[in-house]
Amino acid sequence: MLIEDTGLHDWLRVGQGVVTFSDRAGALAGIELINSEYARHRRAARRLAEEVFATDRVLPALLNAAVP
């Protein structure tokens, strides 16, 4: 996954699975990096999705914040 650097590296590991950029040159470099090792980045992105963004991890905190 290639996304703009908005400071998410403060709470999310980036570099494999998530590659960030802050300008056009960085975006192009990120594309090249991902394409050069696509299978590794794909696996890392899948692991990240399962570990960080899985429903059983995200939903309880969201519900607790929404329903006091």
Residue pairs with C-beta under 8 A, 6 or more apart in sequence:
1 17
1 18
1 19
1 45
2 19
2 20
2 21
2 27
2 30
2 31
2 34
3 18
3 19
3 20
3 21
4 20
4 21
4 22
5 20
5 21
5 22
5 26
8 14
8 18
8 20
9 20
12 18
12 48
12 52
13 48
14 20
16 40
16 41
16 44
17 41
17 43
17 44
17 45
17 46
17 47
17 48
18 44
18 45
18 48
19 30
19 33
19 34
19 41
20 26
20 30
21 27
21 29
21 30
33 41
34 41
51 57
